Amino acid sequence: MKKIYLLLLILNVVLMNGCKEQSPKQSSKQQVHQERTVKSEVDLIKKYDHEIREYYRELAEVGLDGVTVMDIDKQVEYTDLAIELIYDALRRMGYQSVSDAEARKAIKKYYNIDISENNIYLAGNKLRRYV
């Protein structure tokens, strides 16, 4: 009988310690954000494999003077591809872009320019806002 009580006591202690060590549950907002990132997770290196190889093939073509030559359209295309790959790498490392309101506040704070004004006001500061 003492063995049964001892066994129940040990089992009770183990269960109590197990309940204390549970990690706190994530909020539903964090779970939705994680699900969204998992769904949009696409390996861009595999997706753009052909374009990356094409870039290096064209980069290997050398002009008459030993200078690499590439059409402007191709430069724009490969620059866009590079920007997308860099943004994807930053996002995977935890980068999150700021909201427009936070960006406006930071510009106002550091440069003392309200970019929410119209373009006539901004032209005085040699700025232009594109909508």
CORJONOR-V843307 format. One record per residue. N is the residue number from 1. RES is the residue in one letter. SS is DSSP state (H for helix, E for strand, L for the rest). PHI is phi in radians with two decimals (NA if undefined). PSI is psi in whole degrees, -180 to 180 (* if undefined). Layout:
# CORJONOR-V843307
((N RES SS PHI PSI) (N RES SS PHI PSI))
This chain:
# CORJONOR-V843307
((1 M L NA -40) (2 K H -1.12 -33) (3 K H -1.14 -38) (4 I H -1.17 -44) (5 Y H -1.10 -42) (6 L H -1.11 -42) (7 L H -1.12 -42) (8 L H -1.13 -38) (9 L H -1.12 -45) (10 I H -1.12 -43) (11 L H -1.09 -41) (12 N H -1.11 -44) (13 V H -1.11 -42) (14 V H -1.11 -43) (15 L H -1.15 -39) (16 M H -1.15 -41) (17 N H -1.17 -36) (18 G H -1.15 -37) (19 C H -1.23 -34) (20 K H -1.22 -33) (21 E L -1.51 2) (22 Q L -1.18 140) (23 S L -1.32 149) (24 P L -1.15 146) (25 K L -1.27 146) (26 Q L -1.36 151) (27 S L -1.25 159) (28 S H -1.13 -31) (29 K H -1.14 -42) (30 Q H -1.18 -38) (31 Q H -1.14 -41) (32 V H -1.11 -42) (33 H H -1.10 -43) (34 Q H -1.15 -40) (35 E H -1.11 -40) (36 R H -1.13 -41) (37 T H -1.22 -34) (38 V H -1.18 -41) (39 K H -1.16 -37) (40 S L -1.54 4) (41 E L -1.28 107) (42 V L -2.23 134) (43 D L -1.34 104) (44 L H -1.23 -26) (45 I H -1.10 -44) (46 K H -1.21 -37) (47 K H -1.14 -41) (48 Y L -1.82 24) (49 D H -0.99 -46) (50 H H -1.10 -44) (51 E H -1.15 -37) (52 I H -1.16 -44) (53 R H -1.11 -40) (54 E H -1.07 -40) (55 Y H -1.04 -48) (56 Y H -1.21 -31) (57 R H -1.12 -46) (58 E H -1.23 -31) (59 L H -1.20 -29) (60 A H -1.28 -20) (61 E L -1.25 125) (62 V E -1.94 141) (63 G L -1.32 -170) (64 L L -1.15 -36) (65 D L -1.61 10) (66 G L 1.44 13) (67 V L -1.77 136) (68 T E -1.20 141) (69 V L -2.16 135) (70 M L -2.59 140) (71 D L -1.07 152) (72 I H -1.12 -39) (73 D H -1.05 -42) (74 K H -1.19 -37) (75 Q H -1.07 -43) (76 V H -1.12 -44) (77 E H -1.07 -47) (78 Y H -1.27 -30) (79 T H -1.15 -43) (80 D H -1.07 -41) (81 L H -1.11 -43) (82 A H -1.11 -41) (83 I H -1.10 -42) (84 E H -1.13 -41) (85 L H -1.17 -40) (86 I H -1.15 -43) (87 Y H -1.10 -40) (88 D H -1.11 -42) (89 A H -1.12 -42) (90 L H -1.11 -42) (91 R H -1.10 -39) (92 R H -1.17 -27) (93 M L -1.50 0) (94 G L 1.91 5) (95 Y L -1.18 135) (96 Q L -2.28 129) (97 S L -1.27 153) (98 V L -1.49 160) (99 S L -1.32 165) (100 D H -1.08 -39) (101 A H -1.12 -43) (102 E H -1.15 -39) (103 A H -1.13 -42) (104 R H -1.06 -44) (105 K H -1.09 -41) (106 A H -1.16 -41) (107 I H -1.13 -41) (108 K H -1.11 -41) (109 K H -1.19 -48) (110 Y H -1.51 -33) (111 Y H -1.95 -7) (112 N L 0.99 40) (113 I L -2.22 128) (114 D L -1.62 104) (115 I L -1.38 -1) (116 S L -1.45 -5) (117 E L -1.24 171) (118 N L -1.34 170) (119 N H -1.17 -26) (120 I H -1.13 -44) (121 Y H -1.16 -43) (122 L H -1.20 -29) (123 A H -1.10 -29) (124 G L -1.11 -27) (125 N L -1.72 13) (126 K L 1.04 40) (127 L L -2.15 160) (128 R L -2.55 134) (129 R L -1.79 127) (130 Y L -1.74 131) (131 V L -1.86 *))
